Structures are given as structure tokens and as C-alpha cells.
Amino acid sequence: MTTTAPSALIVEDDASLRLLARVNLELDGFVVSEASSLQEAEAELARETPDVVLLDVHLGGGDSYELLANLRARGIPVVIVTGSAEVGELLAAADAVIAKPFSPEDLVGTARRLARVKS
């Protein structure tokens, strides 16, 4: 029986946080793509549909909440990764919210759960 590796798109403008998330997700078997802007995220989403998106909603250059709404409309699970204190509000708009700084275990576990990947 062959299984397909889960895929994740990381949308984050902080390169060090993208790297941290990428490395930990890849170590857990995810195929990872990255976007440092909303425009890059839209281009990635036009190429392929990930199993889960990790989204920083405080990106410059556009409306992150519009992207969030589009992802939700497409049925793509979304984890908001944020340094914002408005976690309660954000949780109502996404499948999960992880506060920065985050533990790699929480990030990977949440992504795995939302991508509905069996361990």
C-alpha cells in the first residue's frame, strides 16, 4: 500500500519562522511549499492545493483575511500562526490558531491533525 505524503503551504513573511516550520514539517514527512507574500501564496495555490495552510494573517501587501476566506471556501484547512493577542477572534475564522512563539511539536501536530494524516 502506498501513501501520499501530506502537503503544507507556509505563508509567512519572516524567513526564520518559515524555515523553522518547513524543517519540522519535512521531518514529519510533509511536502512543503512556501510563500513570503500574499501574491506568492496565490501563485502557489494556483499550482496545487495543499492539505493544510499555515497562514500568518499579518502580512503586508494585501488582505490576508481575503486569502483566509478563499481558503475556507475551497475547503482547505487553515492554521493561523500569529503573534496577535486576538486569538479568540482568529479562532472563529480558522480551523486552528497557534501563537508565536510556537513549539515545533504543536505546529506539526496541529498540521497533521488538520491534514487528516494518519501517523
Secondary structure, DSSP 8 states (H G I E B T S, - for coil): ------EEEEE-S-HHHHHHHHHHHHHTT-EEEEESSHHHHHHHHHH---SEEEE-S--SSS-HHHHHHHHHHTT--EEEEE--S-HHHHHHHSSEEEESS--HHHHHHHHHHHTT---
